Amino acid sequence: MAMSYDTLLKYLQEGFPDAEITLTDLAGDNDHWQAEIVSARFAGLPRVRQHQLVYDALQGHMGGALHALALKTRAP
């Protein structure tokens, strides 16, 4: 089962309410997404920690309903 744009956006907006979020469906199948997230929460954090915060926001759906997610994260 794939994750829809609206569902993915909801999880990310809940996890990063201050963020500018851009989602791109890379394969047109609601299963391979790219997320660009610009959030003040990322300030001073290494990229691996930034990505861990994103996975935390997805509440365990990474690898299940969400098969692939390419991440671009940065602070404003």
CHARMM-style PDB file with segment names, atoms N, HN, CA, C and O in Angstrom:
ATOM      1  N   MET     1       0.849  -1.185   0.000  1.00  0.00      PROA
ATOM      2  CA  MET     1       0.000   0.000   0.000  1.00  0.00      PROA
ATOM      3  C   MET     1       0.889   1.241   0.000  1.00  0.00      PROA
ATOM      4  O   MET     1       1.771   1.378   0.848  1.00  0.00      PROA
ATOM      5  N   ALA     2       0.661   2.120  -0.928  1.00  0.00      PROA
ATOM      6  HN  ALA     2      -0.055   2.008  -1.617  1.00  0.00      PROA
ATOM      7  CA  ALA     2       1.453   3.336  -1.077  1.00  0.00      PROA
ATOM      8  C   ALA     2       0.924   4.433  -0.150  1.00  0.00      PROA
ATOM      9  O   ALA     2      -0.186   4.344   0.375  1.00  0.00      PROA
ATOM     10  N   MET     3       1.742   5.466   0.036  1.00  0.00      PROA
ATOM     11  HN  MET     3       2.644   5.538  -0.391  1.00  0.00      PROA
ATOM     12  CA  MET     3       1.348   6.600   0.863  1.00  0.00      PROA
ATOM     13  C   MET     3       1.031   7.784  -0.044  1.00  0.00      PROA
ATOM     14  O   MET     3       1.852   8.183  -0.870  1.00  0.00      PROA
ATOM     15  N   SER     4      -0.149   8.330   0.114  1.00  0.00      PROA
ATOM     16  HN  SER     4      -0.816   8.005   0.784  1.00  0.00      PROA
ATOM     17  CA  SER     4      -0.566   9.448  -0.726  1.00  0.00      PROA
ATOM     18  C   SER     4       0.187  10.731  -0.372  1.00  0.00      PROA
ATOM     19  O   SER     4       0.761  10.860   0.710  1.00  0.00      PROA
ATOM     20  N   TYR     5       0.169  11.659  -1.301  1.00  0.00      PROA
ATOM     21  HN  TYR     5      -0.297  11.554  -2.179  1.00  0.00      PROA
ATOM     22  CA  TYR     5       0.760  12.981  -1.106  1.00  0.00      PROA
ATOM     23  C   TYR     5       0.206  13.619   0.157  1.00  0.00      PROA
ATOM     24  O   TYR     5       0.961  14.115   0.993  1.00  0.00      PROA
ATOM     25  N   ASP     6      -1.120  13.604   0.294  1.00  0.00      PROA
ATOM     26  HN  ASP     6      -1.734  13.201  -0.385  1.00  0.00      PROA
ATOM     27  CA  ASP     6      -1.765  14.276   1.427  1.00  0.00      PROA
ATOM     28  C   ASP     6      -1.360  13.655   2.762  1.00  0.00      PROA
ATOM     29  O   ASP     6      -1.146  14.370   3.742  1.00  0.00      PROA
ATOM     30  N   THR     7      -1.255  12.326   2.802  1.00  0.00      PROA
ATOM     31  HN  THR     7      -1.429  11.745   2.007  1.00  0.00      PROA
ATOM     32  CA  THR     7      -0.880  11.644   4.036  1.00  0.00      PROA
ATOM     33  C   THR     7       0.564  11.948   4.401  1.00  0.00      PROA
ATOM     34  O   THR     7       0.866  12.260   5.552  1.00  0.00      PROA
ATOM     35  N   LEU     8       1.454  11.858   3.421  1.00  0.00      PROA
ATOM     36  HN  LEU     8       1.209  11.605   2.485  1.00  0.00      PROA
ATOM     37  CA  LEU     8       2.859  12.147   3.661  1.00  0.00      PROA
ATOM     38  C   LEU     8       3.033  13.590   4.119  1.00  0.00      PROA
ATOM     39  O   LEU     8       3.766  13.857   5.072  1.00  0.00      PROA
ATOM     40  N   LEU     9       2.366  14.517   3.447  1.00  0.00      PROA
ATOM     41  HN  LEU     9       1.771  14.300   2.673  1.00  0.00      PROA
ATOM     42  CA  LEU     9       2.461  15.930   3.815  1.00  0.00      PROA
ATOM     43  C   LEU     9       1.948  16.157   5.239  1.00  0.00      PROA
ATOM     44  O   LEU     9       2.525  16.945   5.988  1.00  0.00      PROA
ATOM     45  N   LYS    10       0.874  15.475   5.609  1.00  0.00      PROA
ATOM     46  HN  LYS    10       0.405  14.835   5.000  1.00  0.00      PROA
ATOM     47  CA  LYS    10       0.311  15.619   6.957  1.00  0.00      PROA
ATOM     48  C   LYS    10       1.338  15.215   8.020  1.00  0.00      PROA
ATOM     49  O   LYS    10       1.547  15.949   8.987  1.00  0.00      PROA
ATOM     50  N   TYR    11       1.975  14.062   7.850  1.00  0.00      PROA
ATOM     51  HN  TYR    11       1.806  13.465   7.066  1.00  0.00      PROA
ATOM     52  CA  TYR    11       2.990  13.627   8.813  1.00  0.00      PROA
ATOM     53  C   TYR    11       4.132  14.637   8.909  1.00  0.00      PROA
ATOM     54  O   TYR    11       4.584  14.974  10.004  1.00  0.00      PROA
ATOM     55  N   LEU    12       4.588  15.109   7.766  1.00  0.00      PROA
ATOM     56  HN  LEU    12       4.222  14.835   6.877  1.00  0.00      PROA
ATOM     57  CA  LEU    12       5.718  16.041   7.770  1.00  0.00      PROA
ATOM     58  C   LEU    12       5.337  17.393   8.367  1.00  0.00      PROA
ATOM     59  O   LEU    12       6.132  17.994   9.089  1.00  0.00      PROA
ATOM     60  N   GLN    13       4.140  17.874   8.075  1.00  0.00      PROA
ATOM     61  HN  GLN    13       3.494  17.386   7.488  1.00  0.00      PROA
ATOM     62  CA  GLN    13       3.693  19.154   8.640  1.00  0.00      PROA
ATOM     63  C   GLN    13       3.496  19.057  10.144  1.00  0.00      PROA
ATOM     64  O   GLN    13       3.754  20.020  10.867  1.00  0.00      PROA
ATOM     65  N   GLU    14       3.040  17.901  10.625  1.00  0.00      PROA
ATOM     66  HN  GLU    14       2.830  17.118  10.039  1.00  0.00      PROA
ATOM     67  CA  GLU    14       2.884  17.715  12.070  1.00  0.00      PROA
ATOM     68  C   GLU    14       4.254  17.679  12.749  1.00  0.00      PROA
ATOM     69  O   GLU    14       4.417  18.208  13.849  1.00  0.00      PROA
ATOM     70  N   GLY    15       5.230  17.060  12.099  1.00  0.00      PROA
ATOM     71  HN  GLY    15       5.097  16.630  11.206  1.00  0.00      PROA
ATOM     72  CA  GLY    15       6.568  16.957  12.669  1.00  0.00      PROA
ATOM     73  C   GLY    15       7.373  18.237  12.561  1.00  0.00      PROA
ATOM     74  O   GLY    15       8.250  18.508  13.381  1.00  0.00      PROA
ATOM     75  N   PHE    16       7.061  19.027  11.531  1.00  0.00      PROA
ATOM     76  HN  PHE    16       6.349  18.807  10.865  1.00  0.00      PROA
ATOM     77  CA  PHE    16       7.814  20.263  11.257  1.00  0.00      PROA
ATOM     78  C   PHE    16       6.836  21.387  10.915  1.00  0.00      PROA
ATOM     79  O   PHE    16       6.754  21.817   9.765  1.00  0.00      PROA
ATOM     80  N   PRO    17       6.089  21.865  11.931  1.00  0.00      PROA
ATOM     81  CA  PRO    17       5.051  22.865  11.641  1.00  0.00      PROA
ATOM     82  C   PRO    17       5.593  24.172  11.065  1.00  0.00      PROA
ATOM     83  O   PRO    17       4.854  24.912  10.414  1.00  0.00      PROA
ATOM     84  N   ASP    18       6.876  24.465  11.297  1.00  0.00      PROA
ATOM     85  HN  ASP    18       7.476  23.864  11.825  1.00  0.00      PROA
ATOM     86  CA  ASP    18       7.459  25.712  10.807  1.00  0.00      PROA
ATOM     87  C   ASP    18       8.033  25.581   9.394  1.00  0.00      PROA
ATOM     88  O   ASP    18       8.449  26.574   8.797  1.00  0.00      PROA
ATOM     89  N   ALA    19       8.054  24.371   8.866  1.00  0.00      PROA
ATOM     90  HN  ALA    19       7.716  23.564   9.351  1.00  0.00      PROA
ATOM     91  CA  ALA    19       8.855  24.073   7.673  1.00  0.00      PROA
ATOM     92  C   ALA    19       8.205  24.477   6.361  1.00  0.00      PROA
ATOM     93  O   ALA    19       6.985  24.573   6.228  1.00  0.00      PROA
ATOM     94  N   GLU    20       9.084  24.705   5.404  1.00  0.00      PROA
ATOM     95  HN  GLU    20      10.075  24.627   5.512  1.00  0.00      PROA
ATOM     96  CA  GLU    20       8.704  24.807   3.997  1.00  0.00      PROA
ATOM     97  C   GLU    20       8.962  23.416   3.427  1.00  0.00      PROA
ATOM     98  O   GLU    20      10.099  22.943   3.425  1.00  0.00      PROA
ATOM     99  N   ILE    21       7.905  22.760   2.943  1.00  0.00      PROA
ATOM    100  HN  ILE    21       6.982  23.144   2.945  1.00  0.00      PROA
ATOM    101  CA  ILE    21       7.993  21.369   2.491  1.00  0.00      PROA
ATOM    102  C   ILE    21       7.581  21.267   1.033  1.00  0.00      PROA
ATOM    103  O   ILE    21       6.522  21.760   0.645  1.00  0.00      PROA
ATOM    104  N   THR    22       8.417  20.627   0.225  1.00  0.00      PROA
ATOM    105  HN  THR    22       9.278  20.227   0.540  1.00  0.00      PROA
ATOM    106  CA  THR    22       8.101  20.372  -1.173  1.00  0.00      PROA
ATOM    107  C   THR    22       8.203  18.873  -1.406  1.00  0.00      PROA
ATOM    108  O   THR    22       9.246  18.268  -1.161  1.00  0.00      PROA
ATOM    109  N   LEU    23       7.106  18.275  -1.885  1.00  0.00      PROA
ATOM    110  HN  LEU    23       6.258  18.767  -2.084  1.00  0.00      PROA
ATOM    111  CA  LEU    23       7.094  16.838  -2.168  1.00  0.00      PROA
ATOM    112  C   LEU    23       7.025  16.606  -3.673  1.00  0.00      PROA
ATOM    113  O   LEU    23       6.283  17.281  -4.386  1.00  0.00      PROA
ATOM    114  N   THR    24       7.807  15.641  -4.142  1.00  0.00      PROA
ATOM    115  HN  THR    24       8.410  15.092  -3.562  1.00  0.00      PROA
ATOM    116  CA  THR    24       7.804  15.267  -5.551  1.00  0.00      PROA
ATOM    117  C   THR    24       7.631  13.756  -5.642  1.00  0.00      PROA
ATOM    118  O   THR    24       8.382  13.000  -5.025  1.00  0.00      PROA
ATOM    119  N   ASP    25       6.628  13.314  -6.421  1.00  0.00      PROA
ATOM    120  HN  ASP    25       6.018  13.928  -6.922  1.00  0.00      PROA
ATOM    121  CA  ASP    25       6.410  11.886  -6.661  1.00  0.00      PROA
ATOM    122  C   ASP    25       7.352  11.477  -7.790  1.00  0.00      PROA
ATOM    123  O   ASP    25       7.099  11.781  -8.956  1.00  0.00      PROA
ATOM    124  N   LEU    26       8.433  10.792  -7.444  1.00  0.00      PROA
ATOM    125  HN  LEU    26       8.639  10.545  -6.497  1.00  0.00      PROA
ATOM    126  CA  LEU    26       9.506  10.510  -8.402  1.00  0.00      PROA
ATOM    127  C   LEU    26       9.124   9.504  -9.476  1.00  0.00      PROA
ATOM    128  O   LEU    26       9.659   9.552 -10.584  1.00  0.00      PROA
ATOM    129  N   ALA    27       8.204   8.589  -9.166  1.00  0.00      PROA
ATOM    130  HN  ALA    27       7.770   8.550  -8.266  1.00  0.00      PROA
ATOM    131  CA  ALA    27       7.868   7.537 -10.125  1.00  0.00      PROA
ATOM    132  C   ALA    27       6.397   7.552 -10.554  1.00  0.00      PROA
ATOM    133  O   ALA    27       5.975   6.719 -11.357  1.00  0.00      PROA
ATOM    134  N   GLY    28       5.616   8.500 -10.017  1.00  0.00      PROA
ATOM    135  HN  GLY    28       5.958   9.176  -9.365  1.00  0.00      PROA
ATOM    136  CA  GLY    28       4.203   8.578 -10.370  1.00  0.00      PROA
ATOM    137  C   GLY    28       3.366   7.464  -9.755  1.00  0.00      PROA
ATOM    138  O   GLY    28       2.274   7.165 -10.237  1.00  0.00      PROA
ATOM    139  N   ASP    29       3.887   6.840  -8.669  1.00  0.00      PROA
ATOM    140  HN  ASP    29       4.774   7.083  -8.277  1.00  0.00      PROA
ATOM    141  CA  ASP    29       3.195   5.697  -8.085  1.00  0.00      PROA
ATOM    142  C   ASP    29       2.844   5.870  -6.603  1.00  0.00      PROA
ATOM    143  O   ASP    29       2.432   4.909  -5.952  1.00  0.00      PROA
ATOM    144  N   ASN    30       3.003   7.074  -6.069  1.00  0.00      PROA
ATOM    145  HN  ASN    30       3.338   7.854  -6.597  1.00  0.00      PROA
ATOM    146  CA  ASN    30       2.774   7.342  -4.638  1.00  0.00      PROA
ATOM    147  C   ASN    30       3.619   6.428  -3.755  1.00  0.00      PROA
ATOM    148  O   ASN    30       3.233   6.150  -2.619  1.00  0.00      PROA
ATOM    149  N   ASP    31       4.750   5.959  -4.244  1.00  0.00      PROA
ATOM    150  HN  ASP    31       5.064   6.184  -5.167  1.00  0.00      PROA
ATOM    151  CA  ASP    31       5.570   5.014  -3.503  1.00  0.00      PROA
ATOM    152  C   ASP    31       7.040   5.431  -3.436  1.00  0.00      PROA
ATOM    153  O   ASP    31       7.796   4.926  -2.606  1.00  0.00      PROA
ATOM    154  N   HSD    32       7.436   6.346  -4.305  1.00  0.00      PROA
ATOM    155  HN  HSD    32       6.821   6.756  -4.980  1.00  0.00      PROA
ATOM    156  CA  HSD    32       8.827   6.821  -4.355  1.00  0.00      PROA
ATOM    157  C   HSD    32       8.803   8.342  -4.340  1.00  0.00      PROA
ATOM    158  O   HSD    32       8.544   8.976  -5.363  1.00  0.00      PROA
ATOM    159  N   TRP    33       9.072   8.919  -3.187  1.00  0.00      PROA
ATOM    160  HN  TRP    33       9.282   8.404  -2.356  1.00  0.00      PROA
ATOM    161  CA  TRP    33       8.939  10.357  -2.986  1.00  0.00      PROA
ATOM    162  C   TRP    33      10.286  11.025  -2.770  1.00  0.00      PROA
ATOM    163  O   TRP    33      11.245  10.409  -2.304  1.00  0.00      PROA
ATOM    164  N   GLN    34      10.328  12.287  -3.118  1.00  0.00      PROA
ATOM    165  HN  GLN    34       9.549  12.787  -3.496  1.00  0.00      PROA
ATOM    166  CA  GLN    34      11.420  13.160  -2.694  1.00  0.00      PROA
ATOM    167  C   GLN    34      10.796  14.251  -1.842  1.00  0.00      PROA
ATOM    168  O   GLN    34       9.793  14.852  -2.225  1.00  0.00      PROA
ATOM    169  N   ALA    35      11.388  14.502  -0.695  1.00  0.00      PROA
ATOM    170  HN  ALA    35      12.203  14.013  -0.383  1.00  0.00      PROA
ATOM    171  CA  ALA    35      10.911  15.567   0.188  1.00  0.00      PROA
ATOM    172  C   ALA    35      12.043  16.559   0.401  1.00  0.00      PROA
ATOM    173  O   ALA    35      13.147  16.191   0.805  1.00  0.00      PROA
ATOM    174  N   GLU    36      11.750  17.817   0.124  1.00  0.00      PROA
ATOM    175  HN  GLU    36      10.853  18.116  -0.204  1.00  0.00      PROA
ATOM    176  CA  GLU    36      12.671  18.905   0.447  1.00  0.00      PROA
ATOM    177  C   GLU    36      12.052  19.638   1.631  1.00  0.00      PROA
ATOM    178  O   GLU    36      10.939  20.157   1.547  1.00  0.00      PROA
ATOM    179  N   ILE    37      12.792  19.669   2.730  1.00  0.00      PROA
ATOM    180  HN  ILE    37      13.696  19.248   2.798  1.00  0.00      PROA
ATOM    181  CA  ILE    37      12.269  20.255   3.963  1.00  0.00      PROA
ATOM    182  C   ILE    37      13.254  21.306   4.471  1.00  0.00      PROA
ATOM    183  O   ILE    37      14.428  21.020   4.710  1.00  0.00      PROA
ATOM    184  N   VAL    38      12.754  22.513   4.627  1.00  0.00      PROA
ATOM    185  HN  VAL    38      11.801  22.746   4.433  1.00  0.00      PROA
ATOM    186  CA  VAL    38      13.556  23.610   5.182  1.00  0.00      PROA
ATOM    187  C   VAL    38      12.925  23.960   6.530  1.00  0.00      PROA
ATOM    188  O   VAL    38      11.803  24.463   6.595  1.00  0.00      PROA
ATOM    189  N   SER    39      13.668  23.685   7.605  1.00  0.00      PROA
ATOM    190  HN  SER    39      14.580  23.277   7.552  1.00  0.00      PROA
ATOM    191  CA  SER    39      13.124  23.874   8.944  1.00  0.00      PROA
ATOM    192  C   SER    39      14.203  24.406   9.883  1.00  0.00      PROA
ATOM    193  O   SER    39      15.362  23.999   9.812  1.00  0.00      PROA
ATOM    194  N   ALA    40      13.803  25.318  10.760  1.00  0.00      PROA
ATOM    195  HN  ALA    40      12.861  25.648  10.818  1.00  0.00      PROA
ATOM    196  CA  ALA    40      14.716  25.836  11.784  1.00  0.00      PROA
ATOM    197  C   ALA    40      15.167  24.728  12.731  1.00  0.00      PROA
ATOM    198  O   ALA    40      16.218  24.852  13.360  1.00  0.00      PROA
ATOM    199  N   ARG    41      14.391  23.641  12.845  1.00  0.00      PROA
ATOM    200  HN  ARG    41      13.537  23.540  12.334  1.00  0.00      PROA
ATOM    201  CA  ARG    41      14.784  22.511  13.710  1.00  0.00      PROA
ATOM    202  C   ARG    41      16.090  21.875  13.254  1.00  0.00      PROA
ATOM    203  O   ARG    41      16.757  21.205  14.042  1.00  0.00      PROA
ATOM    204  N   PHE    42      16.460  22.071  12.006  1.00  0.00      PROA
ATOM    205  HN  PHE    42      15.918  22.615  11.366  1.00  0.00      PROA
ATOM    206  CA  PHE    42      17.672  21.448  11.469  1.00  0.00      PROA
ATOM    207  C   PHE    42      18.938  22.265  11.746  1.00  0.00      PROA
ATOM    208  O   PHE    42      20.048  21.790  11.503  1.00  0.00      PROA
ATOM    209  N   ALA    43      18.776  23.481  12.251  1.00  0.00      PROA
ATOM    210  HN  ALA    43      17.875  23.867  12.449  1.00  0.00      PROA
ATOM    211  CA  ALA    43      19.931  24.357  12.464  1.00  0.00      PROA
ATOM    212  C   ALA    43      20.962  23.699  13.377  1.00  0.00      PROA
ATOM    213  O   ALA    43      20.638  23.257  14.479  1.00  0.00      PROA
ATOM    214  N   GLY    44      22.193  23.640  12.910  1.00  0.00      PROA
ATOM    215  HN  GLY    44      22.456  23.999  12.014  1.00  0.00      PROA
ATOM    216  CA  GLY    44      23.291  23.122  13.696  1.00  0.00      PROA
ATOM    217  C   GLY    44      23.369  21.603  13.791  1.00  0.00      PROA
ATOM    218  O   GLY    44      24.258  21.070  14.455  1.00  0.00      PROA
ATOM    219  N   LEU    45      22.451  20.906  13.138  1.00  0.00      PROA
ATOM    220  HN  LEU    45      21.729  21.340  12.599  1.00  0.00      PROA
ATOM    221  CA  LEU    45      22.447  19.446  13.210  1.00  0.00      PROA
ATOM    222  C   LEU    45      23.117  18.848  11.976  1.00  0.00      PROA
ATOM    223  O   LEU    45      22.977  19.375  10.872  1.00  0.00      PROA
ATOM    224  N   PRO    46      23.848  17.743  12.166  1.00  0.00      PROA
ATOM    225  CA  PRO    46      24.398  17.058  10.994  1.00  0.00      PROA
ATOM    226  C   PRO    46      23.264  16.462  10.154  1.00  0.00      PROA
ATOM    227  O   PRO    46      22.172  16.201  10.659  1.00  0.00      PROA
ATOM    228  N   ARG    47      23.539  16.255   8.882  1.00  0.00      PROA
ATOM    229  HN  ARG    47      24.426  16.466   8.472  1.00  0.00      PROA
ATOM    230  CA  ARG    47      22.495  15.776   7.963  1.00  0.00      PROA
ATOM    231  C   ARG    47      21.875  14.461   8.439  1.00  0.00      PROA
ATOM    232  O   ARG    47      20.662  14.280   8.328  1.00  0.00      PROA
ATOM    233  N   VAL    48      22.677  13.552   8.958  1.00  0.00      PROA
ATOM    234  HN  VAL    48      23.662  13.699   9.048  1.00  0.00      PROA
ATOM    235  CA  VAL    48      22.118  12.266   9.407  1.00  0.00      PROA
ATOM    236  C   VAL    48      21.098  12.478  10.520  1.00  0.00      PROA
ATOM    237  O   VAL    48      20.079  11.789  10.551  1.00  0.00      PROA
ATOM    238  N   ARG    49      21.346  13.410  11.428  1.00  0.00      PROA
ATOM    239  HN  ARG    49      22.175  13.970  11.403  1.00  0.00      PROA
ATOM    240  CA  ARG    49      20.386  13.701  12.507  1.00  0.00      PROA
ATOM    241  C   ARG    49      19.137  14.368  11.944  1.00  0.00      PROA
ATOM    242  O   ARG    49      18.028  14.095  12.403  1.00  0.00      PROA
ATOM    243  N   GLN    50      19.309  15.246  10.949  1.00  0.00      PROA
ATOM    244  HN  GLN    50      20.210  15.468  10.576  1.00  0.00      PROA
ATOM    245  CA  GLN    50      18.158  15.869  10.293  1.00  0.00      PROA
ATOM    246  C   GLN    50      17.241  14.789   9.715  1.00  0.00      PROA
ATOM    247  O   GLN    50      16.022  14.840   9.877  1.00  0.00      PROA
ATOM    248  N   HSD    51      17.850  13.813   9.039  1.00  0.00      PROA
ATOM    249  HN  HSD    51      18.840  13.772   8.907  1.00  0.00      PROA
ATOM    250  CA  HSD    51      17.066  12.750   8.411  1.00  0.00      PROA
ATOM    251  C   HSD    51      16.402  11.862   9.463  1.00  0.00      PROA
ATOM    252  O   HSD    51      15.290  11.382   9.247  1.00  0.00      PROA
ATOM    253  N   GLN    52      17.063  11.639  10.589  1.00  0.00      PROA
ATOM    254  HN  GLN    52      17.967  12.029  10.764  1.00  0.00      PROA
ATOM    255  CA  GLN    52      16.458  10.866  11.669  1.00  0.00      PROA
ATOM    256  C   GLN    52      15.208  11.559  12.196  1.00  0.00      PROA
ATOM    257  O   GLN    52      14.219  10.898  12.514  1.00  0.00      PROA
ATOM    258  N   LEU    53      15.243  12.878  12.290  1.00  0.00      PROA
ATOM    259  HN  LEU    53      16.046  13.416  12.032  1.00  0.00      PROA
ATOM    260  CA  LEU    53      14.065  13.629  12.729  1.00  0.00      PROA
ATOM    261  C   LEU    53      12.904  13.456  11.752  1.00  0.00      PROA
ATOM    262  O   LEU    53      11.747  13.358  12.161  1.00  0.00      PROA
ATOM    263  N   VAL    54      13.222  13.419  10.457  1.00  0.00      PROA
ATOM    264  HN  VAL    54      14.162  13.499  10.124  1.00  0.00      PROA
ATOM    265  CA  VAL    54      12.173  13.205   9.440  1.00  0.00      PROA
ATOM    266  C   VAL    54      11.586  11.807   9.609  1.00  0.00      PROA
ATOM    267  O   VAL    54      10.366  11.644   9.602  1.00  0.00      PROA
ATOM    268  N   TYR    55      12.437  10.804   9.760  1.00  0.00      PROA
ATOM    269  HN  TYR    55      13.428  10.936   9.766  1.00  0.00      PROA
ATOM    270  CA  TYR    55      11.932   9.436   9.947  1.00  0.00      PROA
ATOM    271  C   TYR    55      11.078   9.344  11.202  1.00  0.00      PROA
ATOM    272  O   TYR    55      10.060   8.652  11.205  1.00  0.00      PROA
ATOM    273  N   ASP    56      11.473  10.029  12.265  1.00  0.00      PROA
ATOM    274  HN  ASP    56      12.300  10.592  12.262  1.00  0.00      PROA
ATOM    275  CA  ASP    56      10.668  10.054  13.489  1.00  0.00      PROA
ATOM    276  C   ASP    56       9.281  10.622  13.211  1.00  0.00      PROA
ATOM    277  O   ASP    56       8.284  10.113  13.723  1.00  0.00      PROA
ATOM    278  N   ALA    57       9.218  11.673  12.405  1.00  0.00      PROA
ATOM    279  HN  ALA    57      10.028  12.087  11.990  1.00  0.00      PROA
ATOM    280  CA  ALA    57       7.936  12.314  12.079  1.00  0.00      PROA
ATOM    281  C   ALA    57       7.027  11.372  11.292  1.00  0.00      PROA
ATOM    282  O   ALA    57       5.806  11.523  11.323  1.00  0.00      PROA
ATOM    283  N   LEU    58       7.609  10.407  10.592  1.00  0.00      PROA
ATOM    284  HN  LEU    58       8.601  10.285  10.567  1.00  0.00      PROA
ATOM    285  CA  LEU    58       6.819   9.466   9.787  1.00  0.00      PROA
ATOM    286  C   LEU    58       6.243   8.322  10.616  1.00  0.00      PROA
ATOM    287  O   LEU    58       5.539   7.463  10.085  1.00  0.00      PROA
ATOM    288  N   GLN    59       6.536   8.307  11.906  1.00  0.00      PROA
ATOM    289  HN  GLN    59       7.107   9.005  12.338  1.00  0.00      PROA
ATOM    290  CA  GLN    59       5.913   7.403  12.875  1.00  0.00      PROA
ATOM    291  C   GLN    59       5.924   5.944  12.442  1.00  0.00      PROA
ATOM    292  O   GLN    59       4.910   5.257  12.556  1.00  0.00      PROA
ATOM    293  N   GLY    60       7.056   5.468  11.948  1.00  0.00      PROA
ATOM    294  HN  GLY    60       7.880   6.026  11.855  1.00  0.00      PROA
ATOM    295  CA  GLY    60       7.198   4.058  11.620  1.00  0.00      PROA
ATOM    296  C   GLY    60       6.706   3.642  10.252  1.00  0.00      PROA
ATOM    297  O   GLY    60       6.737   2.456   9.926  1.00  0.00      PROA
ATOM    298  N   HSD    61       6.251   4.589   9.438  1.00  0.00      PROA
ATOM    299  HN  HSD    61       6.227   5.553   9.703  1.00  0.00      PROA
ATOM    300  CA  HSD    61       5.728   4.231   8.114  1.00  0.00      PROA
ATOM    301  C   HSD    61       6.814   4.065   7.056  1.00  0.00      PROA
ATOM    302  O   HSD    61       6.553   3.510   5.989  1.00  0.00      PROA
ATOM    303  N   MET    62       8.029   4.538   7.336  1.00  0.00      PROA
ATOM    304  HN  MET    62       8.242   4.989   8.203  1.00  0.00      PROA
ATOM    305  CA  MET    62       9.128   4.377   6.372  1.00  0.00      PROA
ATOM    306  C   MET    62       9.433   2.897   6.220  1.00  0.00      PROA
ATOM    307  O   MET    62       9.641   2.199   7.212  1.00  0.00      PROA
ATOM    308  N   GLY    63       9.462   2.414   4.980  1.00  0.00      PROA
ATOM    309  HN  GLY    63       9.293   2.981   4.174  1.00  0.00      PROA
ATOM    310  CA  GLY    63       9.715   1.003   4.721  1.00  0.00      PROA
ATOM    311  C   GLY    63       8.437   0.177   4.680  1.00  0.00      PROA
ATOM    312  O   GLY    63       8.453  -0.979   4.257  1.00  0.00      PROA
ATOM    313  N   GLY    64       7.343   0.762   5.113  1.00  0.00      PROA
ATOM    314  HN  GLY    64       7.330   1.702   5.456  1.00  0.00      PROA
ATOM    315  CA  GLY    64       6.047   0.079   5.052  1.00  0.00      PROA
ATOM    316  C   GLY    64       5.194   0.733   3.981  1.00  0.00      PROA
ATOM    317  O   GLY    64       5.360   0.464   2.792  1.00  0.00      PROA
ATOM    318  N   ALA    65       4.271   1.602   4.411  1.00  0.00      PROA
ATOM    319  HN  ALA    65       4.136   1.821   5.378  1.00  0.00      PROA
ATOM    320  CA  ALA    65       3.419   2.311   3.463  1.00  0.00      PROA
ATOM    321  C   ALA    65       4.246   3.241   2.574  1.00  0.00      PROA
ATOM    322  O   ALA    65       3.859   3.554   1.448  1.00  0.00      PROA
ATOM    323  N   LEU    66       5.378   3.671   3.098  1.00  0.00      PROA
ATOM    324  HN  LEU    66       5.692   3.417   4.013  1.00  0.00      PROA
ATOM    325  CA  LEU    66       6.267   4.546   2.334  1.00  0.00      PROA
ATOM    326  C   LEU    66       7.518   3.750   1.992  1.00  0.00      PROA
ATOM    327  O   LEU    66       8.337   3.454   2.862  1.00  0.00      PROA
ATOM    328  N   HSD    67       7.654   3.410   0.721  1.00  0.00      PROA
ATOM    329  HN  HSD    67       6.989   3.650   0.015  1.00  0.00      PROA
ATOM    330  CA  HSD    67       8.740   2.524   0.293  1.00  0.00      PROA
ATOM    331  C   HSD    67      10.072   3.258   0.153  1.00  0.00      PROA
ATOM    332  O   HSD    67      11.096   2.779   0.641  1.00  0.00      PROA
ATOM    333  N   ALA    68      10.067   4.406  -0.501  1.00  0.00      PROA
ATOM    334  HN  ALA    68       9.236   4.795  -0.897  1.00  0.00      PROA
ATOM    335  CA  ALA    68      11.314   5.117  -0.763  1.00  0.00      PROA
ATOM    336  C   ALA    68      11.109   6.621  -0.587  1.00  0.00      PROA
ATOM    337  O   ALA    68      10.126   7.189  -1.064  1.00  0.00      PROA
ATOM    338  N   LEU    69      12.053   7.249   0.103  1.00  0.00      PROA
ATOM    339  HN  LEU    69      12.851   6.788   0.490  1.00  0.00      PROA
ATOM    340  CA  LEU    69      11.971   8.684   0.336  1.00  0.00      PROA
ATOM    341  C   LEU    69      13.371   9.280   0.199  1.00  0.00      PROA
ATOM    342  O   LEU    69      14.257   9.008   1.009  1.00  0.00      PROA
ATOM    343  N   ALA    70      13.554  10.090  -0.831  1.00  0.00      PROA
ATOM    344  HN  ALA    70      12.835  10.311  -1.490  1.00  0.00      PROA
ATOM    345  CA  ALA    70      14.809  10.830  -0.995  1.00  0.00      PROA
ATOM    346  C   ALA    70      14.638  12.138  -0.232  1.00  0.00      PROA
ATOM    347  O   ALA    70      13.656  12.857  -0.420  1.00  0.00      PROA
ATOM    348  N   LEU    71      15.603  12.434   0.627  1.00  0.00      PROA
ATOM    349  HN  LEU    71      16.401  11.850   0.780  1.00  0.00      PROA
ATOM    350  CA  LEU    71      15.491  13.621   1.478  1.00  0.00      PROA
ATOM    351  C   LEU    71      16.509  14.689   1.120  1.00  0.00      PROA
ATOM    352  O   LEU    71      17.678  14.407   0.855  1.00  0.00      PROA
ATOM    353  N   LYS    72      16.027  15.924   1.122  1.00  0.00      PROA
ATOM    354  HN  LYS    72      15.078  16.153   1.337  1.00  0.00      PROA
ATOM    355  CA  LYS    72      16.884  17.101   1.057  1.00  0.00      PROA
ATOM    356  C   LYS    72      16.443  17.967   2.223  1.00  0.00      PROA
ATOM    357  O   LYS    72      15.334  18.501   2.222  1.00  0.00      PROA
ATOM    358  N   THR    73      17.299  18.104   3.206  1.00  0.00      PROA
ATOM    359  HN  THR    73      18.199  17.669   3.207  1.00  0.00      PROA
ATOM    360  CA  THR    73      16.937  18.861   4.404  1.00  0.00      PROA
ATOM    361  C   THR    73      17.966  19.961   4.648  1.00  0.00      PROA
ATOM    362  O   THR    73      19.154  19.801   4.369  1.00  0.00      PROA
ATOM    363  N   ARG    74      17.475  21.087   5.179  1.00  0.00      PROA
ATOM    364  HN  ARG    74      16.509  21.217   5.405  1.00  0.00      PROA
ATOM    365  CA  ARG    74      18.381  22.176   5.538  1.00  0.00      PROA
ATOM    366  C   ARG    74      17.643  23.163   6.429  1.00  0.00      PROA
ATOM    367  O   ARG    74      16.413  23.198   6.476  1.00  0.00      PROA
ATOM    368  N   ALA    75      18.437  23.964   7.133  1.00  0.00      PROA
ATOM    369  HN  ALA    75      19.435  23.935   7.094  1.00  0.00      PROA
ATOM    370  CA  ALA    75      17.881  25.052   7.921  1.00  0.00      PROA
ATOM    371  C   ALA    75      17.698  26.264   7.003  1.00  0.00      PROA
ATOM    372  O   ALA    75      18.384  26.381   5.988  1.00  0.00      PROA
ATOM    373  N   PRO    76      16.786  27.155   7.353  1.00  0.00      PROA
ATOM    374  CA  PRO    76      16.579  28.365   6.532  1.00  0.00      PROA
ATOM    375  C   PRO    76      17.799  29.257   6.537  1.00  0.00      PROA
ATOM    376  OT1 PRO    76      17.797  30.311   5.901  1.00  0.00      PROA
TER     377      PRO     76
END
